[in-house]
Amino acid sequence: MTTFNQELTGRYVAAGGDRPDLDARRVARAVFVRDTVRTLYDADKRFGIDPADNGSLAELVDAAEKHLEHIATDVSQRSVMAPPNTGGDTA
């Protein structure tokens, strides 16, 4: 189990979960969740797991896609609306 957790943590960090910027971390988490659920769904289909289970995973994949879209839109809108950083210069 530890190896699996380490692998998932590594994938999360590789996706940008360790970035100091909160918006980047939000997007990284959403991408990570979407990719993890999609991987489970694709594996179930590939190995012929019960289609009823695939249905619920398909719904999770759709929900993860919508969540990622929502987060990305929110982050994009926030970055457009953020005041410009003057670097402390007041002149």
VENDAHU-V855785 format. One record per backbone hydrogen bond with DSSP energy under -0.5 kcal/mol. NH is the residue of the N-H (numbers start at 0). CO is the residue of the C=O. E is the energy in kcal/mol with one decimal. If there is no record, write none. Layout:
{{NH:CO:E} {NH:CO:E}}
This chain:
{{4:0:-2.5} {5:1:-2.6} {6:2:-2.4} {7:3:-2.6} {8:4:-2.6} {9:5:-2.5} {10:6:-2.3} {11:7:-2.3} {12:8:-2.5} {13:9:-2.5} {14:10:-1.6} {15:12:-1.4} {16:11:-2.3} {17:12:-0.5} {18:15:-1.8} {24:20:-1.9} {25:21:-2.3} {26:22:-2.3} {27:23:-2.4} {28:24:-2.6} {29:25:-2.1} {30:26:-2.6} {31:27:-2.6} {32:28:-2.7} {33:29:-2.4} {34:30:-2.9} {35:31:-2.3} {36:32:-2.5} {37:33:-2.5} {38:34:-2.1} {39:35:-2.0} {40:36:-2.5} {41:37:-2.9} {42:38:-2.3} {43:39:-2.5} {44:40:-2.3} {45:41:-2.5} {46:42:-2.2} {47:44:-1.1} {48:43:-2.5} {52:49:-0.9} {53:49:-1.6} {54:50:-2.1} {55:51:-1.4} {56:52:-2.2} {57:53:-2.9} {58:54:-1.9} {59:55:-1.8} {60:56:-2.6} {61:57:-2.4} {62:58:-2.5} {63:59:-2.7} {64:60:-2.4} {65:61:-2.4} {66:62:-2.5} {67:63:-2.5} {68:64:-2.5} {69:65:-2.6} {70:66:-2.7} {71:67:-2.9} {72:68:-2.4} {73:69:-2.5} {74:70:-2.9} {75:71:-2.5} {76:72:-2.8} {77:73:-2.3} {78:74:-2.3} {79:75:-1.7} {80:76:-2.0} {81:77:-1.1} {85:83:-0.7} {88:85:-1.2}}
